[in-house]
């Protein structure tokens, strides 16, 4: 079956084998979402039920309106960090209002074509994003391994052995699910006292209901929630679009990023009105779904949300028995398969330009230090831009020759390369003004047939060059400009220096 066909909901429902894969993947994802949703609720300062309801509504809604099949959206740490200060200062009603407004902002950003900005994210930043995510997923497990009873460590080791070893025997059942079930049975039957899911917080006992935030509809309220809503919208979109691009690469398929953008907005609006804390795509559970369990369609995303609700509302007592060691083992496995090990292999580092490696490391370091993927990607893109500008700044070359024309000696400069603010900065110094002022030189020609004027900075530099030659008593003729460069120069020449 072709990769595109695997994404089809209709094809999945018609194939018992594919449906089983999607259903089991959704179950594993649901189990992995529970402790993280509770943890993110703590970060945001809300009741654990708020995070669990958000994960349910985000997953179910995005399965219908999202643009990337098999990607999981739920409550996330990045969103929790953004909205936590609003919760502390103004309470739950203002937080929910911000979630709803963030959804509106995401829909507006989708309409404005924000997804087109994805093309400006270099591969080195993308690799850094993936590696940083893997490191963050691993770091999030460390609190579960510090200051805990000693049986936790052999349980985690056993979980890793099961997750890695089961696929070598059979792929009929996702190995993370096997690890969770076996370790839970062992911990319960052997009566091993280790931290379990129930220790993370109280699970909900009822379905989410309509929640209309009780806030005054005033300009003051808008001024209070808008900054938090906009930050949440931008962080959520960036994480979601980057994760969607990663899944595109893994599955060899394309997804509709514009639909994903407004789909995230719709999901956050629905989540807000059902009393959830909002969210976006989650890389760890997405990797469990796509890479660890082999899911490819919206069915797994939908079932992840449904299973999550059933597990916490109907089977809460059973889910509470799952040892955290089992989930820690699964997430460590996810971090290992998410990390791009090829990017740090010695052979790769030798072949890769140093600037590319530096951008990747800067992205990773920023994300790990700030725990904010949006900041890390932003810093990575800025670093890539700076290094690119530095690299191409010296691409423009100037070659001087003397040509005899009708008994006159003309100094001809051939400019080769793209001329913009970076490459044209030192163009002014590459002309021999004193030599061209000697009596035997009758004129100066600047040949631009092998270059292109891209911005006003270059026009200003050419104005400065011709003005300096004029002060030396030499006229300058510009030849070889293409049509676009001629238009730009005619529009801007002599008008950029304020007459000075």
Secondary structure, 3 states (H helix, E strand, C coil): CCHHHHCCHHHHHHCHHHHHHHHHHHHHHHHHHHHHHHHHHHHHCCCHHHHHHHHHHHHHHHHHHCCCCCCCEECCHHHHHHHHHHHHHHCHHHHHHHHHHHHHHHHHHHHCCHHHHHHHCCHHHHHHHHHHHHHHHHHHHHHHHCCCCCHHHHHHHHHHHHHHHHHHHCCCCCHHHHHHHHHHHHHHHCCCCCCEHHHHCCCCCCCCCCCCCCCCCCHHHHHHHHHHHHHHHHHHHHHHHHHHHHHHHHHCCCCCHHHHHHHHHHHHHHHHHCCCCCCEECHHHHHHHHHHCCCCCHHHHHHHHHHHHHHHHCCHHHHCCCEHHHHHHHHHHHHHHHCCHHHHCHHHHHHCCHHHHHHHHHHHHHHHHHCCHHHHHHHHHHHHHHHHHHHHCCCCEEEEEEEEECCEEEEEEEEEEEECCCCCCCHHHHCCCCHHHCCCEEEEEEEEEEEEECCHHHHHHHHHHHHHHHHCCCCEEEECCCHHHHHHHHHHCCCCCCCC
